Amino acid sequence: MNITVNEELKRYIDPLTPEEHDSLERSIQAEGCRDALVLWGDILVDGHNRYGICQKHGLPFQTVQNTRFQSMQDVHLWMIDQHLGRRSVSDFQRGVLALRKREIVAERRAQALAPSAEQTTHPEPEPLISREAIAKTARLSSGQVMMIEKIQKQAAPELVAAVKSGTISINAAAAVATLPAEEQVAAAIAG
């Protein structure tokens, strides 16, 4: 079976920590790969870490095709919804995912409104126009979503990494994001 790992899809999921990866690897080595990898054609949609571990150790795995996807946007939205439903996803990560979902939905709407001879129909997800709708999707307050937007737009990469790791809170990072880049990096390092 030919499986394609799409690097673009990996940006929709935060990588496992080394500890999480080691734990998953031990589990798969002991019990096998219990959950099927999700494919769209030959593109791996869900199970990137499991696939890598199985390949490394020559372990068998099952696959399942998701036949509902009509486009890469459908794949992205499905991945986002899967991660939004997980307990282990932090508030910051949920906010980032919900904001990405809003971008995809807005892009899809713009495409649907643009006249085209090759328009395809896609099932429309719930509108994510307002900050309140995004907050509801991410199970956050609209204030938290506003702070996450600010962090995404203004924060230095080191500050974003500190928020992702939990070293700095969303509130603190949003306040620090208004400072010059050097001061943001210093704050990220100081925690």
C-alpha positions as CSV (number, residue, x, y, z in Angstrom):
1,M,0.0,0.0,0.0
2,N,1.3,3.4,-0.9
3,I,0.7,6.0,1.8
4,T,1.6,9.7,1.2
5,V,2.5,11.8,4.2
6,N,1.4,15.4,3.4
7,E,3.6,17.8,5.3
8,E,1.0,20.6,5.0
9,L,-1.4,18.5,7.1
10,K,1.1,18.3,9.9
11,R,0.7,22.0,10.6
12,Y,-2.8,21.3,11.8
13,I,-1.6,19.2,14.7
14,D,1.0,20.1,17.3
15,P,3.8,17.5,17.5
16,L,3.8,15.1,20.4
17,T,6.3,15.9,23.2
18,P,9.2,13.4,23.4
19,E,7.5,11.8,26.4
20,E,4.2,11.4,24.7
21,H,5.9,9.9,21.6
22,D,7.9,7.5,23.7
23,S,4.7,6.4,25.5
24,L,2.9,5.9,22.3
25,E,5.8,3.9,20.9
26,R,5.9,1.6,23.9
27,S,2.2,1.1,23.7
28,I,2.3,0.2,20.0
29,Q,5.2,-2.1,20.5
30,A,3.4,-3.9,23.3
31,E,-0.1,-4.0,22.0
32,G,0.2,-3.2,18.2
33,C,-1.5,-0.4,16.4
34,R,-5.0,-0.7,17.7
35,D,-6.6,2.3,15.8
36,A,-6.8,2.4,12.0
37,L,-5.0,5.1,10.1
38,V,-7.4,7.4,8.2
39,L,-6.7,7.9,4.6
40,W,-8.2,10.0,1.8
41,G,-7.0,8.2,-1.3
42,D,-3.4,7.6,-0.5
43,I,-3.0,10.7,1.7
44,L,-2.6,10.0,5.4
45,V,-5.1,12.2,7.2
46,D,-4.9,10.8,10.8
47,G,-2.3,8.6,12.5
48,H,0.9,10.3,11.5
49,N,2.7,9.3,14.7
50,R,1.3,5.8,14.7
51,Y,2.3,5.4,11.0
52,G,5.9,6.5,11.7
53,I,6.3,4.2,14.7
54,C,4.9,1.2,12.7
55,Q,7.2,1.9,9.8
56,K,10.2,2.2,12.2
57,H,9.5,-1.1,13.8
58,G,8.0,-3.0,10.8
59,L,4.7,-3.4,12.6
60,P,1.4,-4.0,10.8
61,F,-1.5,-1.5,10.8
62,Q,-5.0,-1.1,9.5
63,T,-6.3,1.7,7.3
64,V,-9.7,3.1,6.7
65,Q,-10.8,5.4,3.8
66,N,-12.8,8.5,4.5
67,T,-14.9,8.8,1.4
68,R,-16.8,12.0,2.5
69,F,-13.8,14.3,1.8
70,Q,-14.2,16.2,-1.5
71,S,-11.2,18.6,-1.1
72,M,-8.2,19.3,1.0
73,Q,-10.3,21.9,2.8
74,D,-12.6,19.1,3.9
75,V,-9.6,17.2,5.3
76,H,-8.4,20.3,7.1
77,L,-11.8,21.0,8.7
78,W,-12.1,17.3,9.8
79,M,-8.6,17.3,11.3
80,I,-9.4,20.6,13.2
81,D,-12.7,19.2,14.5
82,Q,-11.0,16.0,15.7
83,H,-8.4,18.0,17.6
84,L,-11.0,20.4,19.1
85,G,-12.7,17.4,20.6
86,R,-9.7,16.1,22.4
87,R,-9.2,16.7,26.1
88,S,-5.4,17.0,25.9
89,V,-5.6,20.1,23.7
90,S,-4.7,23.3,25.6
91,D,-6.9,26.4,25.6
92,F,-4.3,28.2,23.4
93,Q,-4.3,25.3,20.9
94,R,-8.1,25.1,20.8
95,G,-8.2,28.9,20.1
96,V,-5.6,28.6,17.3
97,L,-7.5,25.7,15.7
98,A,-10.8,27.5,15.9
99,L,-9.2,30.5,14.2
100,R,-7.8,28.3,11.5
101,K,-11.3,26.8,11.0
102,R,-12.6,30.3,10.5
103,E,-10.0,31.0,7.8
104,I,-10.9,27.9,5.9
105,V,-14.6,28.5,6.1
106,A,-14.1,32.1,5.0
107,E,-11.9,31.0,2.1
108,R,-14.6,28.4,1.1
109,R,-17.3,31.0,1.2
110,A,-15.2,33.4,-1.0
111,Q,-14.7,30.5,-3.5
112,A,-18.4,29.7,-3.5
113,L,-19.3,33.3,-4.2
114,A,-16.7,33.7,-7.0
115,P,-18.1,32.8,-10.4
116,S,-16.4,29.7,-11.7
117,A,-17.2,27.0,-14.3
118,E,-15.6,24.4,-12.1
119,Q,-17.5,25.1,-8.8
120,T,-18.0,22.1,-6.6
121,T,-20.4,21.9,-3.8
122,H,-19.2,21.3,-0.2
123,P,-21.3,20.7,2.8
124,E,-21.1,24.0,4.7
125,P,-19.9,23.9,8.2
126,E,-21.4,26.1,10.9
127,P,-20.6,29.8,10.2
128,L,-17.6,31.1,12.3
129,I,-17.9,34.7,11.6
130,S,-18.1,36.3,15.1
131,R,-15.6,36.0,17.8
132,E,-18.4,34.6,20.0
133,A,-18.9,31.7,17.5
134,I,-15.2,31.0,17.5
135,A,-15.1,31.1,21.3
136,K,-18.0,28.6,21.5
137,T,-16.3,26.3,19.0
138,A,-13.1,26.4,21.0
139,R,-14.8,26.3,24.4
140,L,-13.2,29.6,25.4
141,S,-14.4,33.1,26.2
142,S,-14.4,35.7,23.4
143,G,-11.8,37.6,25.4
144,Q,-9.5,34.6,25.3
145,V,-10.0,34.3,21.5
146,M,-9.1,38.0,21.2
147,M,-5.9,37.5,23.1
148,I,-5.0,34.4,21.0
149,E,-5.5,36.5,17.8
150,K,-3.3,39.2,19.3
151,I,-0.6,36.6,20.1
152,Q,-0.8,35.1,16.6
153,K,-0.4,38.5,14.9
154,Q,2.1,40.2,17.2
155,A,4.1,37.7,19.2
156,A,7.7,36.7,18.6
157,P,8.1,32.9,17.8
158,E,9.8,32.4,21.2
159,L,6.7,33.9,22.9
160,V,4.3,31.7,21.0
161,A,6.4,28.6,21.9
162,A,6.3,29.6,25.6
163,V,2.5,29.9,25.4
164,K,2.2,26.5,23.6
165,S,4.4,24.9,26.3
166,G,2.5,26.4,29.1
167,T,5.4,28.4,30.4
168,I,3.5,31.7,29.9
169,S,-0.3,32.1,30.2
170,I,-2.4,33.4,27.4
171,N,-3.1,36.6,29.4
172,A,0.6,37.3,30.0
173,A,1.6,36.5,26.4
174,A,-1.1,38.8,25.0
175,A,0.2,41.7,27.2
176,V,3.9,40.9,26.3
177,A,3.0,40.7,22.6
178,T,2.7,44.5,22.5
179,L,6.3,44.9,23.5
180,P,9.3,45.1,21.1
181,A,10.5,41.7,19.9
182,E,13.6,41.7,22.1
183,E,11.6,42.2,25.2
184,Q,9.1,39.5,24.1
185,V,12.0,37.0,23.8
186,A,13.4,38.0,27.2
187,A,10.0,37.5,28.8
188,A,9.6,34.1,27.1
189,I,13.0,33.0,28.4
190,A,12.2,34.2,31.9
191,G,8.8,32.6,31.8
